[in-house]
């Protein structure tokens, strides 16, 4: 509801913030934690970093490096089983959106029971999660601060969006030092994800004065710091700037809603397993042009935030500058040329369009489509 705001009670954004996790875990009453991390050795390494910090505060833990890209219901249930087996009473997620969404799903089932598909949609969770800390490592998804989880049905590949204030972490952590080793491609993908969050939040139908301020500043920060983070990954100042950008964008869309970029993206990740941030970058220009018909003044302000808008231009001219600003940023970050270059097949678009029409995140887009054909056109314009 516009005017009602959800965010973690404590948010840490500074170099070395990881070292504060043990203190806050202790403050939350945790004695044994399940650390949810990405699949494989990299996730194991990240999980061990958290385990070492928790140990210094006298808290035992178990690492579950089982959150794959586009995490599934089965990954969630495997984590639930391990949580119960190890008699945990605390959840810590470390990584990007996949680890955090998986952890949200684990906490949801631990507290509420049943299966993930029972909670698809909004406001279906009745009991709070266990004490929950999110440690972000990617500066893009905003999942560390949101009350949203996106999980995939392992049988149908359908992406389930779950929205409930009870999914919000107790403590979020953004430590730029954790991000200096991110490769350029991942830096670009997560950075463009943050940009899409900010732009969609700024034009969403539930936008408010507060979300406007958050989204606008996030756009300013992305255009200032993302190229430097991409080109010079070791630049801690650039990483810190992107921490703030992604954090602000996450808070903005968590309270204002998103739009058709995400409605179109979710079916694609479900069907093809493609990276969410890159897909958003491919879809964003077409959706911005679609929205400019009704949201031209706001689009013009977005151009100003990017540094490409000028007061002597009309709103329409500045809105188009905002679109070209996104396209120029994608080119600078060496993004693909479109969905076709990512392997999306035109023959799949009719079915994808039907799925996109059902996406909850599209309900707050400022200009609604009137037919599946119009949704199909947005996909085709992004090819």
N, C-alpha and C positions, 0 to 999 in steps of 0.2 A: 504494500500500500504506500503510495507517495507520501512522504513526510514521516515515515517510520524507517529507522536506520539500524542496520545490523553490521557489526564488525567485532573482531576479537576484543576481549577486555584489555589485553596487554599486547603491544606491538613493538618489537625491537628492530631497529634499523641502524646498524653501525658495524664497523669493522671489528671482528672478534665476538660478535653477538652469539655465535655458537657456544661459546664458553659459559653463557648464562643459562643454558638449557637445564642443567642439573639443579640450579637454584630454584627455577620456576617449577620444575617437576616436583621438587620437594615441597614447595609452597602449595601445590595442588593436591598434596597428600599421596603422591605415587610412591610405591615401594618396589614394583617390578613392571618394567615397560616392555611393550612390543614395539619394536622399531620397524616401520614399514618403509622399504626402499625399492629402488628399481631392480629389475631382473639382472642377474649376472654378477660378475666380479666387481664392476664399478659400484653397483648398489651395495654389495657386501662391504666395500671399502668405506662408502659414505655411512653405512649403518654402524660400522665399527667406530667411526669418529664420534658418533652420538653416544654409543655404548661407553666409550672411554670417559666422556664428559659426565654421563650419568653416574658412572662408577665413582668418580671423585666426590659425588654427593651421597654416596652410600646406597645408590639405587641399582639393583640388578636389572638386566635386560636380555632380550632375545631378538636377534635380527631376522626379519622376514624379507628377504630380497626377492619378492615375488610379484611385484607390480609391473607388469609389462606395459608397453605403449597401448593406449586405449584399453584400460584394465577391464577385465571381464567379471561376471558374477562368480565364476569358478575361482578366480584369483582372490576374490573377497572371501569366499567360503573357506578356502585353504588358510587364509589368515585368521579367520574366526576360530577354526579348529586349533591352530597353534596358540592363539591367545588363551583359549580355555585350558589347553594342555599344560601350558606354562604358568597358569594361574596369575595372569597379568592383571593389573588394575590401572594401567596408564598406556596411552597411545602416543607415539611420536612418529610423525611422517617426515622423511627427508628426501628431497628431490624436486621434481617439477609437478605438474598437475596430475600425472598418472599415479605417482606414489600417494599424493594427498587425497585424490578421489578414491583410491583403493582403501586408504585408511578410514575415510569417512564412511565408506560402505561397511567396513569391518566393525567400526564403532556402532553404526546403526543397527546391525544384526545382533551384536553383543547385547545391546540395551533393549531392543524391541522384538527380536526373534523373527521368524519367518524367512522369506526369501526376498532378494533385492527387487524383483519385478513388482512386488506388492506395494512398493513405495514410489513408483514412477509417478511424476507429476508434482504438485505443490501441496505442502502442509499436510502430509500423511504420517509424519513421525510423531509419536506420542510421548516418548521418553528420551531424556538427554543422553548424549554419548558419555563414555568414560572420560576422565580428564584427558585433554587432547592438545598436543603441541605440534605446530607445523614449522618445519625448517626448510625454507625455500632455497633452491640452488640455480634457478634458471632465469629469473627476472622477466616473466612473461605471462604466465597463465593467470595469476592473481588468486589461484586456488587456496593459498595460505590464509586468505582473509574472507573467502566467500562462504555462503551458505548453500552452495550448489555442488553436486557431484554428478559426473557424467560417466556412466558405466555401460559396458556392452554385453548384451545377451550372447553367450558363447554359442548358442544353438542357431539363432536366427541372424546374428550380427547386428541386430537392432540396437541403436544407442539410446539408453534410458537416461533422461534428465530428471534428477531428484532435487527439489528445492524445499528447504525447510530451515528455519533459523537455528534449529537444534544441531545442524551440521557444522556450525561455526566453531572454529578452534577457540580454546581458552587463551592461548598465547601464540602469536605468529613471530617468526624470526627471519630477518633478511640480513645476511652477512655477506657483503660484497667480496670478501676474501674467498668465499666458496665458489665464486663465479669466474675467477680469473683464468681457470683452465678450460672453460667452455669453448669448444671449437667454433670457428666463425659461422659455420652453417647453422648450428644450434642457436648461437647468439642472434643471428638474423631472424630465424623462425620464431623464437620466443619474443623478440623485440617487436616483430610485426603483429604477433598475437596481442601484445599489450596495446599497440596502436589501434588495432581493430576494436578492442574493448573500450578504449577511450572515445573513439569516434562514434561507435554505436550508442554508448551511454549518453553522449552529448545530445544526440538527436532522438533518443528513445521517448516514448510517450509518457513514461513515468519520471522523466528528468525533473529535478528540483534545483533550487539555487545552490544547495550543498553539492549535489552530484555534478552540476555544471562546473563549479569551481575545481573539484577534483579532476574531472575529465579534461578540462581545458589545460590545467597545469601539467597533466600527464602527457598531453600532446606536445606541449612546449619542451618538456624534458626528453621525450623520445627523439625529437628532431635535433635537439642539442647533443645528446649523448650516444644514441645508437650507432651512428657511423664510427665514432671513436672506439666504442666497445667492440665493434665488428672488426675494425682494422688493427686495433692494438689491444688485444684481449687482456694483457697484463696491466692495463691502465685502471687502477683501483678507483680513481675519481669517476671515470666513465661508468664503471660497474656500479658504483654507489648511485650515480644519477639514474641508471636504469632500474636499480632496486626501488627507488622512489617512484619512478614512472609507472612501473608495473603494479606497485602497491596502491598508488592513487587510482589507477585505472580499475584495479580489482574492486576497491571500495566503491567506485562510481557505478560500475555495472551491477554490482551486487545489490544496489539500492534503486537503480533506475530501470534495469532491464537491458536487454540486448536487441538484436534485430535479425534481419535476413542473412547477414554474413554467416552467423552461427547456425541459423536454420538450414542454410544450404550446405554448410560445412559438415555438420554431424552425419548426414547420410553418406557423404563421401568417405569419411574416416571409417564408418561402419562397413562399407562395401569394399573399399580398397586398402584400408589400413594406412592411409597417407598421413603425413605430419600435419597436425591441426593448424599450427601457426602459418605454415606455407600456404595451405589452402585458403586461410583467411586473407592472406595477402593477394591471392589470385582473384578472390571474390569481391574484395572491398571496392575497387573502382566501379564495377557495374552496379553494385548496390548503392553506392554514393550517388551515382548519376540518377538512379531510379528515385532515390529519396529527395534529391534536390528540387523536384517539382513542388513538394509541400514543405520542405525544410531548407529552402534556399538561404534564408537569413542566418540560420545556425551553421550551415555549411560554409557560408562566407566568414563567419567568426572562426571556424576551424582553420581556414586558410590563413587568417591572421596569426593564430597560435603556431602554425607551421613556419611562419615567417615569409609566406609567399603571397599574402593578401594585402591589398592597399585600399585606403578609403576612397580614392577617386574612381575606383572600379565599381560597377553595379554588383549587387548580390549574386546575380547569375554568373558574372565573369569571375568573381572571387570563388564561387562554389566550384567552378570548373578548374580553377587554380588548385583548389584543395585536392581534387581528383588527380590532377597531374602531379601534385606533390607526393601523393602516395605512390604513383607509378614511378616517379623518379627515385624515390627511396628504395623501392623494390629492385629497380635496375642497379642502383649503387650496391645493394646487398647481394647482387648476383642471384636473384630469385629466378625460377623458371618463367617462361614467357606466357604461360597460361595453363589451364587445366589439361588440355590435350598433351602438353609437354610432360605432364605428370602421369600420363597413362589413362586418363579418364576417357571412356568411350561414349561417343554421341548416342549410340544405341541404348545406353543405360539411363540417359537423361529423363525420359518419361517416368520411369519408376522412381528415380531419385527425386523428381519434382513432386510426386505424390507423397513421398515420405517427408519432404521439406515442408509441405503444407500443414503437416500434423505437429511440427516441432513447437514446443511450448515457448522457446526463446524468440520465436518470430512474432509473438502476439504484441510485443511493444515496439515493433518497427513503425516508424511514423507514417509511411505510406503502404497500405495493405494491398496485396495483389487481389484481383477479383476472380482469378481463374488459375488452374494448373498451367495453362498455356503461358501466362505471364511469369510464373515461377520458372518454367522451362526456358523462357527467353533470358532470364538472369543467368542461368547456367550457360546457355549458348554464348551470351555476351562475355563470358569469362573464359571461354575455351582458347 
